Amino acid sequence: MHATPLEVRMARIEGAFEQINERLASIDHRFESIDRRFESMDGRFNQIDHRFNWLTGIVVGTWMTTILTIIFHH
């Protein structure tokens, strides 16, 4: 039995769709990897923000103490 031209075309289309599906799955895995990297970076930025807030508080507290010492020093 010979395949009809329609069956040959359908087989080619199915093969093309399988290749597209594999490529899209590969791209999806890459995006998941990138998402994991960004999530780990978010944690690092949160830690930096926390340290920056502490540093800002210490600097402002030191300035206030110095200014109050100058103002109330007799």
Secondary structure by P-SEA (a helix, b strand, c coil): ccccaaaaaaaaaaaaaaaaaaaaaaaaaaaaaaaaaaaaaaaaaaaaaaaaaaaaaaaaaaaaaaaaaaaacc
